Amino acid sequence: MAVYVFRCPACAEFEVAVPMSSVGPTHPCPACAAESTRVWTAPALATTPAGVHRAMAVADASAETPQVVRSIPMGAPRPRSRRWSPTTGGVPVNAAHRPAGPHPSLPRW
Ligand SMILES: [Zn+2]
């Protein structure tokens, strides 16, 4: 869909959103139905997609008034459990359920 401007000889200019394939040189005026001629304007093709625009609006609103949640929102990824790492250390996964080995100070896989 693109927005085209038409000028009615009796009323004023008006805009019509129609597919590019079906626009003609004239269009009936929405007020008086007179045949109106097209006004040539610069195409407004560089628009932000609707989904991106909504996401930007949500981000702006969240910056000013963040929502407080008490549970993980639906569809959000689950928080990952903390895993042992040679650089950061940490607790091995399911460490409580593993039998104590001969070297309890070493991590078991
Ligand atoms: Zn008119």
Residues whose N, C-alpha, C, O or C-beta is under 5 A from the ligand:
A	BS01	ZN	C8 A10 C11 C29 A31 C32 A33 A34
